[in-house]
Amino acid sequence: MSDTERPTDIDLVAAYRAGDTDAFAEIYDRYSAEVFSYFLEQGRSRGEAADGANDTFLEAASRLDLNDSPEDLQPWLLGIAGGLSGDEAAASPEEVVTPPPALRPRVLDKVERAVASAFSARTLDAEWARIGLFAVVTVIVGLVGLAIAAQVDPLSPQPTVPGTQPPVAAPSTTSSVPGASTTSDGGGGSSTTSSTAAAAPAAIEVSTDNVNFGGDGTANEFELANAGGETGQWEITSSSEAIAISQGEGELAGGETVTIELQLDRENIAEGDIEEAITVTWSGGQHEIAVVGSHEDNPIIHNPQASPASIQVSGDPECTSTETTVTARVRDTSALESVVVQWSPDGGSQRETEMVAIGDDMFEGAIGPFTVVATTDVRIVAFDERGNAGGATTQVAVVECP
């Protein structure tokens, strides 16, 4: 694919079906926000929306590996998302939200492994075919050799000269010492054959027992080293899907070292202390790494608005529209303590009104009357039970009474 020409969806599908995982990365980058936003609009939390997007793209990769060749990926992907959520008429989201950064390596790493596994299987099949052909040829050559040997018997007794004794083979003796063998030829000579000592078994060592992300860290790393002689295979698993691992499995030759990078998706974990674990397993045993830290989330406020957005100043009996109702959608990973709306009736003093819940995450509060003609800022502030606060602002136009 050209760096200067943006590939079409058809180009990306064809490239991926040919084994180009960069093409699937482009598919993810192009449509992940819409898929993630679709699950958010279904009422899912950010963590649940990330899981839904993960499942959608893995299902898409599986279908493209089989026989699906969509010409327009956006409705096709939303159709898969709708099928996963039980929504037969999945539509494009009204508001597009960027998915958490740790979701991308989680999805693409699994897709890349699947593609590598598929191509490895094809290569292995071809290799076994070559081995099989070589074996057949070897058997045929061996049979031909046996047929020729049957015509000339090298074990037939040789004629002897009258009056002489037939030759007698000298006995041979073999002595062994560590790492070498010596054979006597019966005539005073000897030959020595060296053998190589067996390599020490693999011994995987992990550089740490503890990984600490602190209160705001998102990246960390540790090392694996093979202190043995033989190649050792290893695998890494995590107790949390919010921890992305740069390499989940592999092998290390004797003396080699590999760095494992970790990414913590803080938008996909609950508030409070982080107490997770990463387990490294190999043929000789396993090692557990404690993953610790803490996480706090501020409440998130969506779509703050006033209805009506334009009202009149108070003081004239004919002015009836002197108050307005402010609504907002408020979400947090822990329980909310309170939601308030703050406003100024006269452009100077500040007032605060408690907002009440009118649904799972919708709040409303009435403000007014206002006494000054102006475009006034109205701020919604939410507090959760852990003391974290989040805010958002909308505006109300205060006009003269006609």
C-alpha positions in Angstrom: 0.0 0.0 0.0 1.2 3.5 -0.9 2.2 5.9 1.9 0.6 8.8 -0.1 -2.6 7.2 -1.2 -5.2 6.2 1.4 -6.3 2.6 0.8 -10.0 1.8 0.3 -11.8 -0.7 2.5 -11.6 -3.2 -0.3 -7.8 -2.7 -0.5 -7.5 -3.2 3.3 -9.6 -6.4 3.3 -7.5 -7.9 0.4 -4.2 -7.0 2.1 -5.3 -8.5 5.4 -6.5 -11.7 3.7 -3.0 -11.9 2.2 -1.5 -11.9 5.6 -0.7 -8.1 6.1 -1.5 -7.4 9.7 -0.7 -3.7 9.2 -3.8 -3.6 7.0 -5.9 -4.8 10.0 -4.2 -2.2 12.2 -5.4 0.4 9.7 -9.0 -1.1 9.8 -8.8 -0.8 13.6 -7.6 2.8 13.6 -10.2 3.8 11.0 -13.3 2.3 12.8 -12.5 1.5 16.4 -13.9 4.8 17.7 -17.3 4.2 16.1 -17.5 0.6 17.4 -16.4 1.7 20.9 -18.9 4.6 20.8 -21.7 2.2 19.7 -21.3 0.2 22.8 -21.3 3.3 25.0 -24.6 4.4 23.5 -26.0 0.9 24.4 -25.5 2.0 28.0 -22.3 0.1 28.6 -19.5 1.4 30.9 -16.2 2.3 29.3 -14.7 -1.0 30.4 -17.7 -3.0 29.0 -17.5 -0.9 25.8 -13.8 -1.7 25.4 -14.6 -5.5 25.9 -17.3 -5.2 23.2 -15.0 -3.5 20.8 -12.3 -6.1 21.5 -14.8 -8.9 20.7 -16.1 -7.1 17.6 -12.6 -6.8 16.0 -11.6 -10.3 16.9 -14.8 -11.6 15.3 -14.2 -9.5 12.3 -10.6 -10.9 11.9 -12.0 -14.4 12.1 -14.6 -13.7 9.4 -12.1 -12.1 7.1 -9.9 -15.2 7.5 -12.8 -17.3 6.2 -14.8 -15.9 3.4 -16.2 -12.4 4.2 -15.0 -9.7 1.9 -17.1 -6.6 2.7 -16.7 -3.6 0.5 -17.8 -1.1 3.2 -16.3 -2.0 6.6 -18.2 0.6 8.8 -21.7 -1.0 8.5 -20.2 -4.5 8.5 -18.4 -3.9 11.8 -21.4 -2.2 13.4 -23.4 -5.3 12.3 -21.0 -7.6 14.1 -21.2 -5.3 17.2 -25.0 -5.3 17.0 -25.0 -9.1 16.8 -22.8 -9.3 19.9 -25.1 -6.9 21.8 -28.4 -8.4 20.5 -29.2 -5.3 18.5 -30.3 -6.3 15.0 -30.5 -2.7 13.7 -27.1 -1.4 14.8 -26.7 2.2 13.7 -23.8 4.7 13.6 -23.3 6.4 17.0 -24.4 10.0 17.4 -21.3 10.9 19.4 -17.9 9.4 18.6 -15.6 8.8 21.6 -11.9 7.7 21.3 -11.4 4.2 22.8 -8.8 3.6 25.6 -5.2 3.4 24.2 -4.5 0.0 25.8 -7.3 -1.6 23.7 -5.3 -1.2 20.5 -2.4 -3.5 21.5 -4.8 -5.9 23.1 -6.7 -6.4 19.8 -3.8 -6.2 17.3 -1.6 -8.6 19.3 -4.3 -11.3 19.3 -5.0 -10.7 15.6 -1.2 -10.8 14.7 -0.8 -14.1 16.7 -3.8 -15.6 14.8 -2.4 -14.6 11.4 1.1 -15.9 12.4 -0.4 -19.2 13.5 -2.3 -19.6 10.3 0.7 -18.9 8.1 2.9 -21.1 10.3 0.5 -24.0 9.8 0.6 -23.5 6.0 4.4 -23.5 6.1 4.5 -26.5 8.3 2.3 -28.4 5.9 4.6 -27.7 3.0 7.7 -28.6 5.1 6.1 -32.0 6.1 5.3 -32.6 2.4 9.0 -32.1 1.5 10.1 -34.4 4.4 7.6 -37.0 3.2 9.0 -36.9 -0.4 12.6 -37.2 0.9 11.6 -40.2 3.0 10.0 -42.0 0.0 13.0 -41.4 -2.2 15.3 -42.7 0.6 13.2 -45.9 0.9 13.4 -46.5 -2.9 17.1 -46.0 -3.0 17.5 -48.4 0.0 15.5 -51.1 -1.7 17.5 -50.8 -4.9 20.7 -51.1 -2.9 19.5 -54.3 -1.2 18.6 -55.8 -4.6 22.2 -55.2 -5.9 23.7 -56.5 -2.6 21.8 -59.8 -3.1 23.7 -60.4 -6.3 27.1 -60.0 -4.7 27.4 -61.7 -1.3 30.3 -60.1 0.6 30.0 -62.7 3.3 30.8 -65.6 1.1 33.9 -67.5 2.4 37.1 -66.7 0.6 39.2 -69.5 -0.9 42.2 -70.6 1.3 45.6 -71.8 0.2 46.2 -75.5 1.0 48.2 -76.0 4.1 47.5 -72.6 5.6 45.1 -71.6 8.4 42.2 -69.2 7.5 42.8 -65.7 8.9 41.4 -64.9 12.3 40.0 -61.5 13.2 41.8 -59.8 16.1 39.5 -59.1 19.1 38.6 -55.5 19.7 38.3 -53.9 23.1 36.5 -50.7 24.0 37.3 -48.5 27.0 35.3 -45.4 27.9 36.2 -42.3 29.9 34.0 -39.4 30.6 33.4 -37.4 27.5 35.4 -39.8 25.1 35.5 -43.4 23.9 38.7 -45.4 22.9 38.7 -48.5 20.7 41.6 -50.9 20.3 42.1 -52.4 16.9 44.0 -55.5 18.2 47.2 -54.5 16.6 48.5 -52.0 19.2 46.7 -49.0 17.6 43.7 -47.2 19.1 41.3 -44.4 18.0 39.5 -41.9 20.2 36.1 -40.4 19.4 35.0 -37.3 21.4 31.4 -36.6 22.5 29.9 -33.3 23.6 28.6 -33.0 27.1 24.8 -32.3 27.3 23.8 -28.6 27.7 22.4 -27.5 31.0 18.5 -27.3 31.0 16.7 -24.0 30.6 16.5 -21.8 33.7 14.1 -18.8 33.2 14.8 -16.0 35.7 12.4 -13.0 36.2 13.8 -9.6 37.1 11.2 -8.6 39.7 8.6 -9.7 42.2 6.6 -6.5 42.1 5.4 -4.0 39.4 4.1 -0.7 40.8 2.1 1.7 38.6 1.6 4.2 41.4 -1.3 6.6 41.3 -1.1 7.7 37.6 1.4 5.4 35.8 0.3 3.6 32.6 3.6 1.9 31.5 6.1 -0.4 33.1 8.4 -3.3 32.2 10.4 -6.3 33.5 12.9 -8.8 32.0 13.1 -12.5 31.5 16.5 -14.2 31.2 17.6 -17.8 30.4 20.5 -18.7 32.7 20.6 -22.3 31.4 22.0 -23.8 28.2 19.0 -25.2 26.4 16.3 -23.1 24.8 13.3 -22.6 27.1 9.7 -21.7 26.2 7.7 -19.4 28.4 4.2 -17.9 28.7 2.8 -14.9 30.6 -0.8 -14.5 31.8 -2.5 -11.6 33.7 -5.3 -11.6 36.2 -6.7 -8.4 34.6 -7.7 -7.5 31.0 -6.8 -3.9 31.8 -3.1 -5.0 31.7 -1.8 -5.3 28.2 1.4 -7.4 27.7 3.7 -6.7 24.8 4.6 -10.4 24.3 2.5 -13.2 25.9 4.7 -16.1 25.0 8.0 -17.0 23.3 11.3 -18.9 23.8 14.7 -17.9 25.0 18.0 -19.5 24.0 20.6 -20.0 26.7 22.0 -16.7 27.8 19.4 -14.6 26.1 17.2 -11.8 27.7 13.9 -10.3 26.7 12.1 -7.1 28.0 8.4 -7.4 28.6 6.5 -4.1 28.4 3.2 -3.6 30.3 0.4 -1.1 29.6 -2.3 -0.3 32.2 -5.6 0.8 30.8 -6.8 3.1 33.7 -10.1 3.7 32.0 -10.9 0.0 32.3 -10.2 -0.5 36.1 -12.2 0.3 39.2 -11.3 3.0 41.6 -9.2 2.1 44.6 -6.1 0.0 45.2 -4.8 -2.0 42.3 -4.1 -5.6 43.4 -3.5 -7.8 40.3 -0.9 -10.4 39.4 1.1 -11.5 36.3 2.3 -15.1 36.1 5.3 -16.3 34.1 5.3 -20.0 33.4 7.9 -22.2 31.8 8.8 -25.9 31.7 10.8 -25.7 34.9 8.3 -23.8 37.0 6.5 -20.5 37.4 7.0 -17.0 39.0 4.2 -14.6 40.1 4.6 -10.8 39.9 2.4 -8.6 42.1 0.9 -5.7 40.2 0.1 -2.8 42.6 -0.9 0.9 42.6 -4.0 3.0 43.0 -6.6 4.6 40.7 -9.0 7.4 41.1 -11.6 8.6 38.5 -13.3 12.0 38.4 -17.0 11.9 37.5 -17.7 12.5 33.8 -20.5 14.9 32.8 -22.1 14.5 29.4 -24.4 16.9 27.5 -25.0 19.6 30.0 -27.8 21.8 28.7 -30.6 24.3 29.8 -34.2 24.1 28.6 -35.2 26.7 27.7 -31.8 28.0 26.8 -33.1 31.6 26.6 -35.1 33.2 29.5 -36.3 36.6 30.6 -35.2 38.8 33.5 -37.5 38.8 36.5 -39.3 41.9 37.8 -42.1 42.4 35.3 -45.4 40.5 35.9 -45.7 39.7 32.2 -42.3 38.0 32.1 -43.2 34.3 32.7 -40.1 32.6 31.4 -37.7 33.6 34.2 -36.5 30.1 35.2 -34.9 27.2 33.3 -34.1 23.5 34.0 -30.6 22.3 33.6 -30.0 18.6 32.8 -26.8 16.5 32.4 -25.8 12.9 32.2 -23.3 12.0 35.0 -21.2 8.8 35.2 -18.5 7.5 37.5 -16.9 4.1 38.2 -17.8 4.5 41.9 -21.0 5.7 43.5 -21.9 9.5 43.3 -22.2 11.5 46.4 -24.0 14.6 45.0 -24.5 16.6 41.8 -25.1 20.4 42.0 -25.6 23.3 39.5 -23.9 26.6 40.3 -25.1 29.9 38.8 -25.3 33.7 39.4 -28.7 35.5 39.3 -27.1 38.9 39.0 -23.7 38.5 37.5 -21.9 38.6 40.9 -23.2 36.5 43.7 -23.1 32.7 43.4 -26.0 30.3 44.1 -26.0 26.5 44.2 -28.9 24.1 43.6 -28.9 20.4 44.2 -29.7 18.3 41.1 -31.9 15.2 41.5 -31.6 11.9 39.7 -34.3 11.3 37.0 -32.8 8.1 35.6 -29.9 5.7 35.9 -27.4 8.5 35.1 -29.5 11.6 34.3 -29.8 14.6 36.7 -31.8 17.8 36.6 -32.1 21.0 38.6 -34.1 24.3 38.2 -32.3 27.6 38.3 -33.6 31.2 38.3 -35.0 33.8 38.4 -32.2 36.1 36.9 -32.1 39.8 37.3 -29.4 40.9 34.9 -29.5 40.7 31.1 -26.4 38.6 30.0 -25.2 35.3 28.7 -24.6 33.5 31.9 -22.3 30.5 32.5 -24.0 27.6 34.4 -21.6 25.0 35.9 -22.5 21.4 36.9 -20.3 19.8 39.5 -20.4 16.1 40.5 -18.7 14.5 43.6 -18.2 10.8 44.1 -18.1 8.9 47.4 -14.2 8.8 47.2 -14.0 12.7 47.2 -13.3 13.0 43.4 -15.0 15.9 41.5 -15.7 16.6 37.9 -17.4 19.5 36.2 -18.9 20.8 32.9 -20.3 24.2 31.8 -23.3 25.3 29.7 -24.8 28.7 29.1 -28.1 30.5 29.5 -29.1 33.6 27.6 -31.0 36.1 29.8 -32.9 38.7 27.7 -35.1 41.7 28.3 -38.8 41.1 29.0 -40.7 42.2 25.9 
